[in-house]
Amino acid sequence: MLQKSKSVLNNYEEATHLEWLETNGLGGFACSTLIGSNTRRYHGLLVAATQPPTGRMVMLSKMEEKIVWNDQFFDLGVSDYGDAIHPQGHTYLKEFTKDLCPSWLYSKKGLQIKKTLIMLHEENTIIIIYTLLRGAQNVVLELQPLIAARDYHELQNKNSQMWWDVSFKDGIFCNQAFEHTPPLYISAPNSTYHHAPNWFDHFNYSQEKERGLDYKEDLLNHGILSIPLKRDQPVGVIVSTINPSGRNAMVLFDYEIERRKSLLWAMPATNILKQLTLAADQMIVKRGDNLKSIIAGYPWFTDWGRDTMIALPGLCLSTGRFEDAKKILLAFSQHISMGMLPNRFQDNGEAPQYNNIDGTLWMFIAIHKYLEATKDTQFVLKQLLPVLKEVIEWHYKGTRYHIHVDEDELLSGGEQGQQLTWMDAKIADWVVTPRMGKAVEVQALWYNALHIYSELLALNGEDALAKQFLEKASLVKTNFKNLFWYEKGQYLYDVIDKNNIGDSSLRPNQIFAISLPYPLLVGEDAKKVLKVIEEKLLTPFGLRTLPSYDLRYVPFYEGSVFKRDASYHQGTVWSWLIGPYIDSLIRLKGHKGKTQAKLLAIEFESHLDDAAIGTISEIFNAAWPHQPKGCIAQAWSIGEFLRVVKAYQL
């Protein structure tokens, strides 16, 4: 259980830098700060995926909650209106806990209220349970739903187009805000409803302001739902895009709790693995009728090919979700085009983008690890090997963005104005880290792809072809060392350009030459690479993308969109790189490396109690104290840490 006390919660500034997240396996979610003051446009009590796993809409931004008894009242909510923080319900908070789901404990004048929230799996539905633990008779809970009904990237402004009409029958409130939005239902048993439509103006979202974006929003309230509370008798409220008539909130809540408990049955009973397994569950989503995918990051990313393949071993294989892994591999294999995996699926059903050179190669790694974990040879050989054959053929004859196998058997690619590697920041037409030519991690991935492909061919009885590709892999290894070793620095060049000139920028990408299943470097050379990474790039939360002495180094990820994107891979720490670093550490240092890894894991684990409670952030500032930044929950960050913690029993 993760927990925050009164001293944190009553401090507005501190509490609004901590967040909670619930997701539904469809791409929808619920999210806010620990005290319920929305600081992002993405915060919402119900963010529905209308075209799973995309088409997200902030349906219900928040619920203003007031406890009324006799002639007294107090508000549970809190909002930033720019010139005032009102109401200030956080001053009554005694405790926040995150176990299987988040809950809050409020107390004032002898009254004590517990609120628990959960999102149902594969439904755009949340359940909120209110329990009067201590207090007087005649206590009433008043709810004011504040509706946004807009795309999650946008903001709502006061307008005359929003539909004011509501229906209320048998304790169920219903409104459809616009013709193009789903209906919003709120089921509150034994409630009464008072219709008094009004706009609440000028909510300020401080995180958006800090990010240099529009940050003011107006929200619509249609009226007030009043629910009587009796001591020790929980009241369940259902908020959904589907009609909750005949549904029991408490039954739905218990069912979802049991589903989450079932995820933990096969895991060692450690708190870190429990929280990481629950965090992993938040990232896996449906795609289509019977396939799966992985959301790259909440709250703003969709599903990306590269991120999915890197995250899959940790999120699915380390947690025993083999069927989900199979459905993910199948889903992406069906979208291979010209031998390339989609870089990302876009919102609202738009065509996938294919601007990546490495994502397809990460699929070989994911398939290799899937086969190791499941022994599912039939699926891999019958359904995936034909796809991999197509991939290999396209890479040899050449595909998009001049991606092709060069005469030295190394993989080259790049096109002006395109970002193809995972260092993919782009501002207008400026690619911040173009890395055109032969990128170091691409060669490591290509070498592994050839090895894995050869093994699969041999499993399929194609021995002659298997031998041919094993020989190609051997040439890659020989030519790689000759071309990439930077003698002066005693590490690897980051990129070799079309003129065979090496970029000596010290970046973490070379870690993959020593961490992947088939390392390109071994022995003393590998140890030299690990040593320079440890000395110049390692932090408690991952690897820096540049050392502090580099003139391009940016210590803090902050400011406008331009400033943030320009610093994204220019020093900023990426937490997913903790996985390959620990692989290398244990591979090269054995027992001593495992001891180091355990100490690092303990320090890294502290982050689960920071930022978005119970999950792992995308990036961290390069400079101490390495504040978390970017997406509050990132799939490959969770997956890689979970993978190494489980694999090495850290």
N, C-alpha and C positions, 0 to 999 in steps of 0.2 A: 504494500500500500504506500502510495506517495501522498504527502500531507503538507499543507501550509497552515500556519497558525494565525491567530488574530493580529499579531504584530506586523505580519506581512500584508494581510488582507485589509487592514484599516489604513494602510499607507497607500493612497491613491496612485502615486507615481510608481511605486514598486510593484503594486498589484497589477497595473495595466501593462506591465512588461512581461507578464506571465499569462499563458493562454491554455485553453482546453480544446480538445477536438474529438468529435464523434463522426464516424462515417458509416455508409450504408451498403457498401459493396456494389453500388451502382454509379459511383462518382459523386453522389450527393453527400452533404455533410452538414453538421452544426458546429459552430465555433464562435468563441468570443474570448475576452480576457477572463481571468479568474473571478472578477467581481461583476462581470456582465456589462461593463461599459465598452461598447464597440469602438475600436480604434482603427479598424480597416474597413474598406468597402466590402471585403470578403467575409466579414463577420456576419453571422445570421443564425437565428434559432432553427430555421429550416431553409437550407440551400438545396433545392431539388434538382436532380439530374433528369431533365425532360427528354433527352435523347441518350440514354445511358451508353457509355459513361460520360457523355458530354451534355451540352445544352443546359448548363447549370443556371438556375435562377434563384436569386434571393427572394423567397416568397415572404417569409416572416422574419423581419430584421431582428426584432426583440419583443419581449413581453414585459410591459410594466406591471409589477406585482405590488399589491398593497394589502397589509393585514389590518383589519378594522375590528375593534371590539369596544362595546359600550360607546363612549364618546372619544375614544383614542384610536390612533392608527400609527403605523410606520411602514415605510416603503422598503422593499427589498432591492429595488433597482438602483442604477446609477448611470448617468449620461453626461457627456461633455457637450455643452452648448456654446463653447467658445469663451464667453464671459462668465460662465458659471458652471459648476459641477452640481447637477440636480437631477433627481434626488440624490441622497448620499447613503444608500442602503448598505454600502460596504462598511460603514461604521458599526453596523449591527452584526457583521459576520464574525463568527467565532472560529470557524474551521472550514477548510476545503480538503476533500480527500479524492484521490483517484485510485480506484482499485479496478474492478471490472468495468466501472463507469464512473463519471464524476458525481460528487454530491457536495452540498453546502449546508452549513448549520448556522442559523440566525438566532439572535437572542436579544430581547428588550423587555424590561419591566415585567419579569416573571413569565414572559412568553418565549417559547423555543420552537422554532420551525425548521424542519429538515426538508431540503429539496434535492431530489435525485433525478438525473436526466439520462436517457439512453436513446439511441437511434436504432431502429429495427433493420435487420439485414434484408437487403434486396427490396426495400420499400422506401419511398420518400415520406417517412413517418418518424416522428419523435414522440416519446412518452415522457411526461414530467410527473413525478410523484411528490405530492406535498403531504407532510405529516406534522400535525400539531403534537409535539412531544410533551409540552408543558404549557399550561395557561388556563385562562378563564373560560367560562361558557360564552355562547353567542359570538364566537369568532368567525369572521367572514374573510375569505380571500377574494380580492378584486383583481381581475386581469384585464389589461388594456393591450390588445394585440396591435403592434406597430408594423404596418405592412409596407414593403418596398415593391415587390412584384416586378423585378427587373433583372436583366442579365447581370451576372456576378462581377463582370468587369466594369460595369457602368455605375452611375449614381442616379437616384430619383430626385426630381424637383417637383415642387407644388404645381399641379396642373388640373385642368378641368376634364381631362379624358378618363381619369380613373373612375371606375364604376362604384357608386355609393351603395347600391342596393345589397342587402344581405337577407339571408333567411335564417331563422332560428326556430328549431323544433326539436323537442325531446332532448334538450341540452346540447344540441349540435349547432354551432355557428357555421355559416358558409358564405363566402364571398368570392367572386371571380373579378379580379381587379381590372383586367383588360380582356379584350376578345381573344388575344393571342396567348394568354397565360392560363395555366391550369387553375381549377378552383382550389381554394384554401379552406380546409375544414378544421374546426376546433371543437372537440367533444369534451364537455365539462359536466360530469354527472351532477344532477340536482341543482343545476345552475339556473339563474335568471339572467336576462340580458336587457340592458338599457341602451337604446340606439341614440348616439350623440356624435355624429361624424365630425372629425376635426383634423386638421393638419398639425403635426408637431414639426416645427421649423428649425433648421440650422443645427443639426447634429454635426459635431466636429470629429473627424477621424484623424487623430494625431499621427498615426503611422503613415497615412497617405500624405499628410502635409510634410512629414519628414522625408518621404520619398519623392518630393517635388511634384506631386500630382494634385488634382482637384480633391478637396477633402470635406466639403459640406453637403449634407443631404437632408431632404424633407421626407417625413414618413407619415402615412395616413392611419388614423385610428377611427374605426366605425362606431365603437361603443365599448361598454364595460360588461364583462361577465362576472357575476357574483356567485361564489360557491361557499356554502357553510362548511366549517371545519369542526370536527369533534376530536377530542383527545385520543391519540393512539389509533385513529381510524384513517389510514392513508387515502388520499384522493388522487386518482390518476387522470391526467389530462392528455388527450391525444391530439397532436397537430399533424395534419397529413394532406396530401394532394388527392387521396382517395377517400371515399365516403366511409366514415368509421361506424356507421349505424350497426348496432348489434355486437360491436367489438368491446371487449373488456380490457381496459388499460393494464390492470394488474396481471392478468393472464399473459398478455403480450410482453410485458416487462419480464416476467419470470421465464418465459420461453427464450427470450434473447439472452438473459443471464445464463441459462443452461447451455445455450449454443456457445457462448464465450468460454464457459468452464470446460466444455468438451475439447476446445482447442488446446488446452493445457495438459490434458491427460497424458500425452506421450512425452512431455517435456520434463527435464529434471526440475525438482521443486526449489528453484532459486528465484529470488525476486527479480533479478536482472533478466533472466530468460522468460519469466512470466510477463514482464512489461514489454519486452521486445517481441514476444509472440503476439501479444495483443496489438502492438504497434504494426506488426507485419500484416495482421488481419485487416487493418484499416486501409491498406494500400491495394489489396487485390479486389478487382471489380469484374463484373460481367461485361462482355462485349458480344453483341448479337444474342441469339437465342440460347446457344449452349456452349459458348466459348468464354474465355477469360482474358484479362489483361491486367496491367499494373499502372496505377496512377503515379506519374513521376514525382509529384509533390503537391501537397495541399498548402495553401488554398488555391493556387492559380494555375498549376500545370495540368495538362491532360496526360495521355499515355504516349510515351516516347520509346522507340525501338531500342536504342542504346541503353537507356536507363532500365528498361524492362529486363533485358538479357543479363545485365550486371546484377540486378536485384534478385532475379529469379532463384538462384541457388540458396540464398539466405532466407528469403521470404517464404519460399515453397518447400525446398528440399530439406532445409534444416528443421522445418516444423512438421514434416511428414505430409505435406499437402501435395502429394504426387499427382493426383488427378487434376488439380488446378494447374500445376506445372505443364502437364500434357496439353491441357486446353489452351494455355498461353502460347506454347510453341506452335500449336496447330493454327491458332488465330493469326500469328505473325507470318507463318510460312505461307498462308493463303494470300498474303499481300506482297510477296516478293515480286519485284519488277526489275527487269534487266539485271538480275543477279544481286539486287540490293534490297535490304530490309528498310521499311519506312523509318525515316528519322522521327516523325511524330504523326499521330492522328490529330487532326484539327477539330475545333469545336463545330457543332451543328452540321455534321455529316459532310464537310468539305473534303476534297481529295487529299490523301496522305501526301506528306512531303518526303523527299528522298535524299536530302542534302547531307549525307554522312558517309564517311569512308570506313568507319570502325564498327558501327552498330551491327552490320551483317557478320563481321568476324566474331563479335561477342556471342552471336547465336551459336557458333561452333562450340564455344566454351560451355554455354548453358546446356547444350545437347550432351556434351561429354559428361558433365556432372549429373545430368538427369539419368543417363545410362548407368553411371557408376552407382547412383543411389537406388535405382529401381530395377535394374537388369531387364528393362522392357525393350529387348532387342527387336521384337517384331514391329513395334510402333516406330522405332527409330529407323530401321532399315526399309520398311515398306512405305512409310509416309514422309519421313524427313530426308533420307538419303537422296531420293530423286531431286528434292529441292536444293540440297547442298551441291549436287552435281551441276545443276543449273548455275548456282552461284560461282563455283570454281570456273566453269566454262566462260562466263561473262567476264570474270576478272582477268582471264588470260587473253581474251579477244578485245577487251576494253569496254567500259560502260560509261555512265554519266560522269561529268566533271573530270574527264581525262584519267579516270581511275583505271589502272592497268598494271600488269606484271612487266617489269623492265627486263632487260637482257640479263641482269645479274640475279634474277628471280626475286628481287625485292619488289614491294608494292608501292607504286607511286600514284599521286593524284593531286588535283587542285585546279582551281579555276579562279580567275580574278573576280573578286566580289563575293566569293562563296566561302562559308565557314563549314568545314567538313569533319573536323575532329571534335572531341568533347570540349575542347576550349573554343567555344562557339559564339562568343560575344560579337555582336554586330550592331553598329549604330549608323542608321541610314545606309550609305554605301561603304562605310568604313568597317572592314573586318579587323578587329583589334589584334587577334593572334592568327594570321592567315595560315601559317604552317604548311605552305605549299611545297610539294615534293614528296620526300620520304620521311614521314614522322616516326619517331623511335618506337612509340607504343603500337603503331600500326604494323611495324615489322614483327614485333613480338607476337601480336595477335595473328598475323599472317602465318608465321612459323607454326604456331599452335593449330591454326586451322588446317594447314597441310598435314600435320601429324595426325590430327583427329580424323580428317578425311581418309587418310591412308588406313587407319585402324578400322574404320567403318567399311571401307572397301574390302579389307581382308575378312572381316566378319561376314560380309556378303558373298564370300567366295571369289572375289575378283582380285586374286593374288598378284597377277602381273601389273595391273593398274595400281594396286596398293604399293608395290615396290617402286614404281615409277615416281609416285608422289612423295614417298619417303626420301628418295634421292633428291628431289626438288627441295624438300625441307632441309636436307643436309647442306645444299648449296646456299640456301638462305642464311644458315648459321655461320658458314664460313665467310661469306661476303659481308654479312652484317658486322662482324667484329672488325674486319679490315676497314670498313667505311665509317663506322660510328664511334670508334674509340677516340676520345679526346685526350691525348697524352698529357698535355700541359695541366689539365684539370683533374686527370685520373677519374673521369666519368664519361658518360655517353653524350654525344651531340643530341640535341633535341630534334632537329630536322636537318636533312641533307637536301639542298635545293637542286634545281635542274642542271646546274653547273658543277655538281658534286662538292659544293662548298657547305661546310657544316655550320650550324647555328649552335654556338657554345653556351647559350642561355641555360643556366642551371634550373631545370624544372623537374617536377616529380614524375613525369611521364616515363622516365627510364626505369622506374620501379617495376614496370611490367616485364622488362627483360629478365628479371630475376624472380618474379613472383608467380607467374602463370604455370599451369601444369607441366609444360615443357619449356624450361628456361633457356634463353638464348645465351646467357652468360652463367658460368659456374666458377667455382674455386675462388682464387684471389681476386680476379676481376669483379666478380659479383660482390665480394666483401668490400671492395673499394667503392663501388656504387652505393651500397648500403651505408657505408661510413659517411660519405658526403651528404647523403640525404638526411641522416640522423643529425649531423652537425649543423646543416644550413636550412633544412626545410621542416623538420619534425616539430610539432606542437602537441599538447595533450589531446587535441581534438581533430587531428588529421595532419595533412602535409600542406605547407605553403606552396603556392604556385610560382613564386620567385623568392630568392634570398633577399634579406634586408639590404645587402650592399648593392644590389642591382639598381641602376638609376631609374628604372621603370617601376620599382617597387612602391605599392600603395598600402600603407599599414591599416587603413580603416575603410571599410565598405560602407559608404554613406553619401548623402547629398542627392542631387538631381538624378534623373534617369541616365543622363550622359555620364555623370561622374561614376555612378554605380556600375554601369556596363563597362566603362573604361577600366575599372579596377577588378572586374569579375575574376580574371585569371592573371592578375599582375601582383600577386602576393597573397591574395585572399586564400584562407585555409578551406580545403574541401574535406568534409568528414568522411566521405565514402572511401577515401584513399587510406584510411586506417586499416582496411581489410588487406589489401596487397602488401602494405608495410609489415603487418604482423605475420603474414605468410612468409615473407622474405626473412624476417627476424628469426623465426623458429626454424626455417629451412637451413639458414646459414650459421646460426649460433646454438642450435640444439637446446639443451636444458637451460643454459644461461639465457638464451633468447626467450624461452617460455617464461622464465621468471620476470624478465623485462616486460613481456607482453601482459602478464598478469597485473603488474603495477600500472601499466598504461590503461588497461581495461578498467581498473578501479577508478582511475581519474576520469576516464571517459564516461563511465557510468554516472558520475555526478551530474552530467548534463540532462539525464532523464528527469531530474527534479528542477529543471530550469526551462526557460522559453516556453514551448508547448509541453506541458507536463506529460511525461510518459512516452515521449517520442524523440526523434533526433532531427535537428535542423540541417538544412542544406549546406550552409557555409558559416565561417567564423572570421572575425577580424584577424588579420595577420599579426597584429601587435597585441601584447598582453594588455588586458586579461582575456582576450579572445572572445568578445561578446558574440553570441549567435546571431546570424543574419539570414536573409533570404527566406525561402520557404520554411514554414515551421515544422513540417514533417516531410522528409525526403526519402523516397523508396530505396535508392541504392545506399544511402547512409545507414538506414535501418538494416537493410539486407546484409551489407558487408560486415557490420559490427556483430549482428546476430550470427552470421555464418562462422566467424572466427571464434567467438565466445563459445559456441556449441562445439565446433570441431576440435578446439584445443583445450576445452574445459577450463576456460579462463575465469 
